[in-house]
Amino acid sequence: MTALDKSGAADELLAGGKARGDGPRRRRVRADARGRVPLPLLLPALVGLAFLSLPLIALLVRAPWRSLPDQLTSTEVWQALQLSLVCATAATGVSLVLGVPLAWLLARTDFPGRGFVRALVTLPLVLPPVVGGVALLLALGRNGVVGQWLDSAFGITLPFTTAGVVVAEAFVAMPFLVISVEGTLRAADPRYEEAATTLGASRFTAFRRVTLPLIAPGIAAGSVLAWARALGEFGATITFAGNFPGRTQTMPLAVYLALQNDPAAAIALSLVLLAVSIAVLAGLRDRWMTAS
């Protein structure tokens, strides 16, 4: 038997094995292999799980559950909670208006320096928030590169105001939305847009009537991520907007301040932020918490 004949016989045996049901058996073997966890990997995995979950468990154990309603209904806590919700929602709105077109630009167009622009967009993800706050002061402060022009021409002052809180939160939250929407745009089939343009629709009409409905789940996921990130922002907010109760003191800032004077209030606010984080994960479970 020649080598060619042997190869053909091997192919026939392989095909016959697949026909006789080797596929399900192979999947069972793969599932069994996946279920076996080596001990050198299991122990560090359990330690890592304990490391991540123990602080959250301690927060729940030490929470003042009996006085929690009184803590959450106090004037200081309610002001911080209300301001945080309003500013996080406004920052998410700013991120939507500016971030969705930016994501479309990165995903659907090819221009010189696109990689550099994408790097600039994702830089706030890894930039320390305090550094972001300093950069915002140098750019939009009263003596900043753009801020001095805003102050002299329009009388607009952003630092240490509620608008400054929105700007700081949008600066750190927008990249989450841009990355999510860009990934959804790259996964969407561009031929639908091309078909709409060949039928006479303009590029903007095709984007509004065809692309937006296709990428709506990605926009929703990115909006939730941006909102949660804006709600928990601390470093850029306290650097650029300060910590003034009722005006710029958001929940993370209130937690930091209350931890020095009233630990029970700090725990109560931390529980609210924890509940928001759990709600965000629950809303994104179909995207991130399901096995492929």
Residue pairs with C-beta under 8 A, 6 or more apart in sequence:
1 9
37 45
56 274
59 267
59 270
59 271
59 274
60 271
62 267
63 267
63 268
63 271
64 71
64 264
64 267
64 268
67 264
68 268
68 271
71 77
71 264
71 265
71 268
72 78
72 81
72 268
72 272
74 265
76 245
76 254
76 258
76 265
77 254
77 265
77 268
77 269
79 245
79 246
79 249
80 245
80 249
80 250
80 251
80 253
80 254
80 269
81 251
81 269
81 272
83 162
83 165
83 246
83 247
83 248
83 249
83 250
84 231
84 250
84 251
84 252
85 231
87 162
87 165
87 166
87 169
87 230
87 250
88 169
88 227
88 228
88 230
88 231
89 227
90 166
91 166
91 167
91 169
91 170
91 173
91 226
91 227
91 230
92 173
92 177
92 223
92 226
92 227
92 230
94 166
94 170
94 174
95 170
95 173
95 174
95 177
95 178
95 223
95 226
95 230
96 177
96 219
96 223
98 170
98 174
99 174
99 177
99 178
99 181
99 222
99 226
100 177
100 181
100 219
102 121
102 178
103 177
103 178
103 179
103 180
103 181
103 182
103 185
104 181
104 185
104 207
104 211
106 114
106 117
106 118
106 121
106 178
106 182
107 181
107 182
107 185
107 186
108 185
108 190
108 193
121 174
121 175
121 178
121 179
122 175
122 179
123 175
124 132
124 171
124 172
124 174
124 175
125 175
125 176
125 179
127 135
128 235
129 172
129 233
129 234
129 235
129 236
129 239
130 235
130 236
130 239
132 168
132 171
132 172
132 235
132 236
132 239
133 168
133 235
133 236
133 237
133 238
133 239
133 240
134 239
136 159
136 167
136 168
136 171
136 236
136 239
136 240
137 144
137 159
137 239
137 240
138 144
138 145
139 145
139 146
139 147
140 146
140 147
140 150
140 158
140 159
140 164
140 167
140 240
141 147
141 148
141 158
141 159
142 148
142 151
142 157
142 159
147 157
147 158
147 159
150 156
150 157
150 158
151 157
158 164
158 167
158 240
159 240
159 241
159 242
160 241
160 242
160 244
160 248
161 241
161 247
161 248
162 241
162 247
162 248
164 240
164 241
164 242
164 248
165 237
165 241
165 248
165 250
167 240
168 233
168 236
168 237
168 239
168 240
168 241
169 229
169 230
169 231
169 233
169 236
169 237
170 230
171 236
172 229
172 230
172 233
172 236
173 225
173 226
173 227
173 229
173 230
173 233
174 226
176 222
176 225
176 226
176 229
177 219
177 222
177 223
177 225
177 226
178 222
179 222
180 218
180 219
180 221
180 222
180 225
181 215
181 218
181 219
181 222
183 218
184 215
184 217
184 218
184 219
185 211
185 215
185 218
188 211
188 214
188 215
192 210
192 211
192 214
193 203
193 206
193 207
193 210
193 211
196 205
196 206
196 209
196 210
197 203
197 206
201 209
201 210
212 219
217 287
221 284
221 287
224 280
224 283
224 284
225 280
225 284
227 280
228 276
228 277
228 280
231 250
231 251
231 273
231 276
232 252
232 273
232 276
232 277
233 250
233 252
234 252
234 253
234 256
237 248
237 250
237 252
237 253
238 253
238 256
241 248
242 248
243 249
243 253
243 257
249 257
251 269
251 272
251 273
252 273
254 265
254 266
254 269
255 266
255 269
255 270
255 273
256 266
258 265
258 266
258 269
259 266
281 288
281 289
